[in-house]
Amino acid sequence: MTHHNKPNIKSAALSRAQLPRLLEKLDTLLPYSIPLVRRIQFHLDHPISKSARIYIAVADTEANSNNNESGSNESGNWLNEWLLETPTAPESGSPWLAAHIDLMSYGQTQGWVFGSWEHPSIYDPHKHSVYKALMNQLFSYIYTVLVPEMSTEPPEDWLLLKRTGKRLTQPFSRSKVLFGTLSDKVWEYFDESARSRIDPSYYKYIFTPENKVTQPDDDSFPLPEGYRFGEMQPHDLQVVLDRTDIPRTLHTLSQYVSVSLFHGNDERPIGWGFLGKDASISSLHTEPEHRGKGLAVCLSKELLKRQGSAFAGQQSWGHADVSKENAPSRRVMEKLGGVPMWMVMWCEIDLEIACGSDR
């Protein structure tokens, strides 16, 4: 029997053919949706693993819905109708969320989620129960549908991360899922008792389309004389991995857009930077003897330029997640016109605890 005030949730995993329509919806909510927008674009432009899913959940505000309250993936006609809706304003329509999930990447970021209520014009403090129900529906889908498809034994990539001393929660559990770049309007619905890892306090820096540094033809912040950009080679990528405890594999890093920086005729890079799977500026580095010359600004500018080229014809939003404690990187972002618009965190949730049952 359904309690009268319990929200009815419709949900479904999307096909590849449905993703352009979802992107159109997400585009209307930029910049708040930018991590998921870029992650889905990466999904469309690269080979994907068999475990990757793009999922939506929508709160049904119709009083007499005939849809299954449990959010069955038997989507019927409602999904295409919802995708085709063109609300006249972002605040119109029912609350919803969308997520990209790939459980194969254990130890690395496995989930990106965006809730429509992250947009300030949509957020309603009186709808907490609806937002929580949407998040719980996502967790239930992952736990009951996706997790059982995964092996109970740790994959080789996870074991490699463990051997090389990267940040991991142990022991391995296929029910632990790491979500990245979560805004506070989303991660508040991650049950505290189920949080197995938290990496908080990052500023989300946003570069607007009006910012000239996001344009491919902008020539500001040129490299000092004697320096040049180049491409990262496989052996260079291994050096990058060896310098950090961030849990990434060589395969993951090789998929990223990258820029390396060289000095003179030396073929060893003295600096580098990447765009992650969500196109955020990541892992900026310059060797100590070359610091103080504005090279980090040049690297970041080049990455934004390459992002603009990759998404030609689309709004040239850029973004970066920078630790609150990393004052030098924050100065770099601000010199380029980046604005810290909200805080984000990484959170690994143990769905066996969050969903309240053993499996």
N, C-alpha and C positions, 0 to 999 in steps of 0.2 A: 504494500500500500504506500502510495507516494504522499509525503507530507506536502501540504499546500504551498509552502514557501521554498521548497527545495528546487533550485534551478534545473531546468531540463537542458541537457547538453547533447548536441549532435557532434559527431567527430568522424574523421576519415583520414586515411593515408592517400596522398595525391599521386596521380600518374604524372609522368614527364610532360605529357601534353597539356596538363592543367596548370603547370607551374607559371607560364607567362601571365595568366590571369591573376594568380596569387601575387606575383611580383607587381602587377599594376596596383593591386590593393595596398601592398606594402609601400609602394612609391608615394602614395598619398599621405603617408605617415612619417616620411623622412623629416628630420634626420634620426628620429628615435628608433626607426626600424633598420638603420643602415647595417648593423652586423649581420642580421638575418638576410637582408637583401643581397649583400655581397656573398654570403655563404651559399645561397641558392644559385647565384650566378657562377660561382666556382664549381658547384655540383653539375651545372649544365655544360661547363666548358672542359671538364676533365673526366677521365675514366673514374667510375664510382665503384665502391665495394657493394657486394650483394646485401650487406646489412644496412645500407643507407636508406632512410625513410624521411619523407617530408609530410608532416602531419598537421592537421588543423582541428580545432575544437571551437564550437560556436555556441554561445548561450542562446537558447530559443526563448524569445520573449512572448511568443504567441501563447495565449492562455490555454488553448485546446489543441496542443500539438499531438500528432499521431505518431511521432518518432519515438524510438526506444530511448528511455531516459538514461540507460547505461552507456549511450554513446556508441552504438554498434557501428562497425565499419561498413555495414550494408547501407550505403549512402543514398541509394535511390536517386531521385531527381533534385533533392534539396541542395546537394553540393554544387552542381553546375549552376543552379539558380543563384546560389549565394555568390559564387565566383563572378557571375555576370552582373551582379548588383553594382550600380554606380552611385553611391551615396553623394548627395549634394554638398555635404560637409563632413569632415572627419568624425564629428561627434554624433552623427546620426547612425542608426543601426545598433545591433546588439553587440555586447562585448565578445571578443574572440581572441584566440591565440594561434600562433603558428610556430612550428619548431622543425629544425633539421637535426636528425639523430643518426649517428653511426656508431653502434656499439663496438664495432671491430677495433676501434682506436682506444682500447683500454689503456689507462694511464695518461692519455692525452685528452684534449678537449673532445668530448663525444656529442655534446648537445648545445645548440643555440636556440633560444626561445625568445619570442617577442609577443607581448600582450598588448592588444590595442589600447588598453588603459594607460600604457606608458606615455602616450601622447597627452600633454597637459589639458587639451581641450576635451578629452574624453574621460579622463580620470574622475571618478565619483566616489568619495569616501564612504558613501552609503551602500556601495555595491561590493564590499569586501567578500561577502559570502559567494557572490557570483564569480569573482576573480579566483577565489580559492577553489571553487568547484571546477573551474576550467583547468587550473594547475593540477588538481588531483586526478582529473580525467587523463591528462598527459602522462602523469606518473603511472597510473593504472595501465594505460596502453603499453607503455614501455615494459612494465613488469610482467604483465600477463601475456603479451603477444610477442615482444621482441626478445626479452631475456631468455625465455625457454628455448629459443633457436640457437643460443650461444653455448659453447662448450663450458663445462664446469672447470676445465683446466685452463690455466693462464696461457694466452697465445705467446708466440715466440717474441713478438715486439715488446710485450710487457716484461718478459724475462730479461730481455736485453736492457731495458730501462732499469730494471732492478740491479743487474750486474754492473752497470756503469754509474750507479749511485744517484740516479735521478729521483726527484720528489715523487714518492708513491705512498699510498696507504696500503698497509699489509695486515693480514694476508690478502691474497687476491680473492675477489668475489665478483662474479659476473653481474651481481645485483647492484654494484656500486657504479654510478654514472656521473661523470664529471661534466658540468655545464659551465660554459665560459661567458665572460663579459655580460653578466647579469646586472640589470639595474635594480635599485632597491625596491621598485614597485613590483618586481617579480620575485626576487629571492626572499622577500618576507614570507612567502608561502612555502618555503622549504622548511619543513618541520625541523626545529632545532635539534631534537633528539636523533634525527636521521642524518644530520650533516657529519660526514666522515672526514671531510677536508674542507678548509676555508682559506681562501687567498684573497683578502679584502683590500679596500682602500686604494682603488685606481681611479684616476680622473679619466672620463671619456672626453677627449679633445675632438672637436668637430671643425672641419674645414668646409666652408660653405661654397656653393658654386660661384658666388661672386668673388671669392678669394682668388686672386690671379695665380697663386702658386699651384692651384689644382688644374690649370690649363696646360695642355701639352706644349703650347708654343711660347710659354712664358720664359723669359731669359734672366730673371732675377736670381740673386745668390749664385754667381758663377764660381767655379772652382778656382782656388789659387793657382798660380803658375807652377808647373811641375807635377800637377796631379791630374789623374784621368780616371774615368769610370770604366768598368769592365764587367765581365760575367763571372759568376762564381763557378768554379770547377768542382768535381766531386771530392777531390782531396781537400779543397778549401772548406767545403761543407762539414767535413769531419772535424776540422779545427774549430769551427763554430760550435759544434755539438760538445766538444771537449771543454769549451770555455764556460759552459752554463749547466746549472742543475735543472733547468726547465725540461720536463719530460717530452722530448721529441725524438723521433727516429730519423735516420738518414733519408729514408723514403719520404717521410712527411716533409722534411726541409727541402728536398729536391723538387717538390711540387710548388713551392712558394715562388712568387716573383721576387727576384733578388737583384741587388746592386752591390758590386764590390768597388773598392777604391784603391788605386795603385799610385805609387810615387816614383817618378823617374822611370828607369828601365827595369826596376824590380818587379818580378812576376808574382811576388807574394803580396796578397792584399794587406793593406794597412788599415782598412775599414770596411764595414759592410752593413747592410740593412735588408730587411725582408718585408713583404706584404703577406700576412697570414692568410688562411683559407677564407677569412671574412674581410680580406683586403685592408686590415689594420696595420699600421706601421709597427714593426716588431724587431727586436734584437738589434737595435742600433749599437754600433761599436766602432771606436777608433783607437788605435794603439796609443799608449801614453805619450810617446815621443812626438806624436803628430797632433796632439790636442792643443786647444787654444787658437786654432786657425779658422774656426767656423765650419769645419768639415762635416760635423754631425748635421748642421743645417743644410748643407749641400746634399748630403745623402738623403735626408728626409724629403727635400724638395724634389730630387730625382725620382724617389719612390712615388710621390704624389703625381708627378708628371707621367710616370709609367702607368699608374692606375688610371689616369685620365685617358691615356691611349687605349687601355684595355677595355674601357667602358665608353668608347666613343659614341656620341649620339645620345647619351644618357646624362642625367644630372650629375655633375662632377663633385659630389660630396666625398670628402675624405674623413678618416678618423684614426685615432690612436688611443691606446690604453696606457696610461703612464702612472706609475706608482706615486702616491702622495708624497713619499719620502725621497723621490728621485728629482731633486731640484734642478740639476743640469738638463735632464731630458724635458722637464716642464718648460724651462727657458727656451729650449730649441723649438718646441711646439708653438709657444707664444710668439717667438720671433717670426715664425712663418704665418702668423695670424690665426692659429688654432685657438679655439675657445673651450675651456673646460665647462661642459654643460651639465654633466651629472656624474655620479659615482657608480662604479661597477665592481663586481667581485667574481671570482671563480668559486664554485661550490660543488663538491662531490656529495651526492646524496645516496644513502643506502636504501634502495627501494624495498628491500625485505623488511626494513623497519618502518619506512614511510607508508607502505601499503598494508601493514599490520597483519601479515600472515606469512607462514613459512612456505617455501617452494623447493 
